[in-house]
Amino acid sequence: MPDRRRSNRFDKVFPVYLAGENGIARGVARNISSGGMFIETAGLFPLGSPVVVTFTTAEGSAEIVARGEVRYQCALEYGGAKGRIEQLRGIGVRFRSFETSREARPEAQVLH
């Protein structure tokens, strides 16, 4: 089956911070494109809700903030080591805009 995606994907794993109407959470970004990305996170973010995703370097010297919207939620169970059931949860985010200002940090935002 052909891939229907319109943009190239950057399949790299890196930590991000998420802020939404239910608070702030950490996540692991995967499968990023110019239009959005998938983020593994234990935090709950309702469909259609606004989110602020902060990408930062390990030293905190650079920061990019993406404002977006939750487009889908995902929950998977799979067989882990020693027969344990493991879980993966996450959200798909569509990007709306980007900022590079430190003033856009999630802890400084009111998202409504």
HELIX and SHEET records of a PDB file:
HELIX    1   1 ALA A   81  GLY A   83  5                                   3    
HELIX    2   2 ARG A  102  ALA A  104  5                                   3    
HELIX    3   3 PRO A  106  ALA A  108  5                                   3    
SHEET    1   A 7 PHE A  14  GLY A  20  0                                        
SHEET    2   A 7 GLY A  23  ARG A  30 -1                                        
SHEET    3   A 7 GLY A  36  GLU A  40 -1                                        
SHEET    4   A 7 ILE A  85  GLU A  99 -1                                        
SHEET    5   A 7 GLU A  63  GLY A  79 -1                                        
SHEET    6   A 7 PRO A  50  THR A  56 -1                                        
SHEET    7   A 7 PHE A  14  GLY A  20 -1                                        
END                                                                             
